Amino acid sequence: MLLGSLLLWLAQPGTARLIGLPWAPLGLAGWFAVTPWVWLAMRDAPLRRMGWVQVWLGGWAYWLLTLYWICLPHPLTPIGWPLLAGYLAVYPLAFVALTRRAIRAAPVWVAAPLVYAGLEWVQAHLFTGFLMGALSHTQAGSPIVMQISDLTGAYGVSFVLTLTASCLAPLLQRDANRGRRFAAATTAAATVVAVLYYGQVRLLEASNPAAGPVVGLIQGATLATWDPDPSRNQTILDAQLRLTRQAAEEAAEIGLRPDLYIWPESMFRAPVVTLGNQVKPTDQLPEALRRFGIGADQWFSGLSAEQGAAFLLGADRFDMVASEDEESGFAQTGYNTAVLVDADGQLLSFYDKTHRVPFGEYIPFAKNMPALYFLTPMSGGLGEGEGPVAMPIQTAGGEFLLAPNICYETVIPHVIRRQVATLSEQGQRPDVLVNITNDAWFWGATELDLHLAVGQFRAVENRTPMVIAANTGLSAVIDGAGRVRRVSERMVEDVIVDSVPLDPRESFYSRHGDWFALGCLLGTVVLLLAALRPRSNDAPPADA
């Protein structure tokens, strides 16, 4: 179990940088990472209680290694590190346990990948979901393998990797007969050839993309801190403005003019205040409430007038609604927001984060027990957005639609897919996905690499390019095939100016969702039920 955990950790994005080796060779370990787990599931000898504890500890070791960066944001977050790792370690344990049962009804190269992909779907949904560091993400450096994600989601890549790893286990078994070995080898070879062929075809289709809007990604290097500093907001704004001017100069040197500048999550430090969730300038608010938004509208007009371009800004939005219970007459709700300001300095639209991070942006159950917030560094939870927003920007090449998302929303496949599908049904299919994030909390750790990898998969799944503006990195431009065209350095100030490559192709996964993963989950249930049937003593299992 520990060997499998080590192989899976080595294959994940960012690990190679830690140990000074190229990522590509280590990514190959993802094809064999779960072989030791499959081998364990195929053992004839029963696992006693201590054996199951060891299986869980092996999974726990993987998640402890992969999620070490959870300890970095705050002195209290190390408490959650072993707890989250312990919860996620249940999935490798469940994989071994369920596969041991399922191979009584089907060959291991059928049972194991069904179980693995089905459990990944559960992991992505249970307790708001978490799917960073998944098996599929080991292939973020191999775009040819990622392409099947537009059919199956990233779950399909995990399925294929588990299938090939499961075929390897019988090949290494001394007592396996020739028929089983031949079937395993043939199944593995046919699967790999099919995946590579499909990937090559899809990559060739995307070889000459049309040019989309020119974007300037403004990556500051504002370090994370909990210490109050009255001058901090102005310092951040000044740094972002300086980098914006630098991006304009670099663009002019290569003959480009950005249509849109994008600032990362929470880097626009002048609070944006709205009344009743309406897009209105702050001067329409009651005078008593303008103190929350002093300078926001002036910044909007100043930025646009200086650069002659639109801005997508990560901001704190405060919405006011009339309330007789409040002394001021208004109740206030805060949101983690992306605001779009056009080239004339007008606030056009905003997107509020819909998938909030538990214990980071809100405390579960605290709505009815506000006292829970006194146990955390948060002063109160953030509000939940109403849904996706298509933001139009005008360029010399026409109008393009942007669909912003914020921070960890890209970690959950169905969150981004649902946004794209919803907007498409409304006749507003986005041309570009935009992720704004503030990963300064992780101090350049492998979280940045893992976060970039999930962005690559979301681009392939929805056949929509994605641009990422990240405070301290990694900012990037990703095409609809999941290939990283440009990427920044970490923990430094940086700017990226590039034309976004458009991808007009439609995605089966975007239209039909998690059909594949749910099918794997259903297949697992069917195999488990079939395995309950009594078997005659002289009848061997389907595979062992």
Summary of the structure (lengths in Angstrom):
residues: 544
radius of gyration: 24.8
end to end distance: 18.0
largest distance: 85.5
contacts: 1903
relative contact order: 0.14
helix: 49%
strand: 18%
